[in-house]
Amino acid sequence: MTEITSQAIALDIVRLLHILVMAVAIGTVAFTDYSMLRRVYEPIRPGWARFLGRIHVFLMVTFGITWATGLILIGAKTGFDPSKFSPVLCAKLAVVSVLLGTAIGIRRIVVPAIMDGVGGTLIDLPWPIKKTIGMFAGLSLAGWTSALIIGGSEVLKAASFETILAVVASIYALAIALVLYLFWYTHRCYGDPLARLQRSPAY
């Protein structure tokens, strides 16, 4: 019978926290994307724009917790020896690195673009801006989803790096395509002023 040590319990708590934070981040990203689509008619108010900024700060906090707990788990398993890094661990580090770039892009590009639109509506934003927002939304959703799947899948733990890369690439392609389609569909259906007169605002 395997002895249960305090170190094993502590690592389990860190592992559970790691997965929980990723799940919360995915839910936050999905809720934010959905809320933006539902508010295409509503004026972008300073308070709402600031709220989006706070959501991004919250996601950055979850990102920091994910990094911290991940480093603890990596240290406990490998002692930070690169020769002991498994394919799934390398894939995790790659996904988190892309997430970091995505977060920086959201802060520097997406949030200022929305802030600049205060007074108008999301549907009034030019399509290139909406496409950029949709791209980053898809990247964020794909990144958090990939991290959760890689971390929780027993099958991928034994897979090659090429297989894991193919799975991650598929998730990114699907998430980005889905979000961009939703943005494009909303732009096409609600961007025409005459079409807006025939529809009621979404609340």
N, C-alpha and C positions, 0 to 999 in steps of 0.2 A: 504494500500500500504506500502510495506516494505521500511523503510528509508535506503538510501545508505549512509554509513558513510565512512570516510577516512580510518578507520581500515579495513572495508570490502574490499575496493578497494586495499589496500596494501596486504591483504591476497590473493586476487585474483591474483595479480601480482606475488607474491611468488609462488602460486600454478601453474600458467602458466609457470614460469621459471623452476620449478621443473620438469614438464612434458617435456618441451622443451629440457632441458639438458639430460634427459633420452633418448629422441628420437635421439639427436645428438650422444650420446654415442653408441646407437644401430647401427646407420649408420656407425660410425667409426669402430666399431668391425667387422661388416659385410664386409666393404670395405677392411679392413686389412686382414681378412681371405681370401677374394677373390684375393687380390693382391699377397698373399703368394703362392696360388695355381697356379697363372698365371706365377710365376717366378721360377718354379721348375727347369728350365734349366739354369737360369742365375746364374753366380757366386755371392756368398754372399760378397758384397763389404763392407768395413768399413763404408762408407757413408750410405749405405742402412741399415746396422745393427744399426747405430746410429739413423737413421730415425725411425726405429721400437721402439727404446728406447724413442724417443721424443713422439711418438704416445702413448706409455704407460704412460708417464708423463701427457699428455693431458687427458687421460682417468682417471688418478688419480685426476686431477683437477676437472673434471666433477663429479667424485665420491664425492669429498669434497663438491662441490656445492649442490649435491643431498642430502648429509647428513645435511648440514646447513639449506637448505630450508625445508627439511623434519622435522627437529627438531623445526623449527619455527611453522610449521603447527600443529605438535603434541602438542606443548605448547599452541597454541591458542585454540585447540579443547579440550584438556584434562587437561591442567595445569600440565602435567607430573604425573597425578594420575594414577597408574597402574590399579586400579579398573575400570577406564573408558576406558581402552584400548579395542577396538573391535577386533574380530577375524581377520578382514582384516588388521588392524594396526599391530597386532602381526605377521601376515604373511609377511608384508612389512619389518618389522625389521629383521625377520629371513632371508629373501632373501638378504637384504642389508648386513647382517653379512657374509653370504656366499660369496657375491661379494667382500667383504673386504679380505677374505681369498684367493679368486681367484686372486685378484690383487697382493697380496703379493707373491703368488706362481708364477705368471707370471714374476714378477720382479726378483725373486731369482732363478728361474729354467729355464723359457722359454727364456728370453732375454739373459742370459749367454750362453745357449746352442746354440743359433743362432750366438752369437758373436764368440764362439769357432769354428764355421764352416766357418769363413771368409776364402775366397780363394777357397772353394768348392761350391757346389750348395745344395739347399734344398733337392733335390732328392738323393744326396749322403749321407745325414745324415742317420744313422742307424734307422731301423724301430722303435725300442723302444723309441728313442728320438722324432721321428715324431709322434708317438702315444701319447706321453706325451704332445707335443705341441698341437695336435688336441684335446686332452682332455681338456686342459685349454681354448682353443679357444671355444669349445662347452660350457664349464661352464660359460665363460664370456658372450657369446651370450644369453644363457638361462637365466642368472641372470638379465641382462638388459631388456630382453623381458618380463620376469615374473614381474619385478618391474613396467614396463609400463602398462601391462595388469591389474595387481592388482590395480594400481592407477587410471586407466581410466574406469574400468568396474563398471557399476551401479549394475549389477546382483551379482557380487562377494561381493559387499558391504553388501548385506543382507544375504550372504551365511554363513554356519558354517565353523569353522576352518578346519574340516576334508575335506569338499568340496574344500576349497581353496587349502589345502595341496595337494589334488589329482590333481588339475589343474596344480599347480606349478611343481609337480613331473612329470607329463606328458610332460610339456614344457621342463624340463631338460632332460628327457629321449630322446625326439625327437631331440632336438638340439644337444646333445652329439652324438647320433647315426648318425645323418646326417653328422656332421662335421668329425667324425671318418671314416665314409664310404667314404667321399670325399678324405680324406688323404690316406686311404687304396687303393682306386681305382687309385689315382695318383701314389702311390708307386708301385702298381702292374703293371700298364700300362707303366710307364716311368722309373722304377727302373732297368729294363733289358737293359744293354748297347746296345745290338743288336736292341732292340725296339727303342731306341733313334735315331739310324741312319735312321730309316724309318719315323721319325716325324720331323717337323720343330719346332724350338723354339717358344714358345708363348711370344708375346710382348704385 
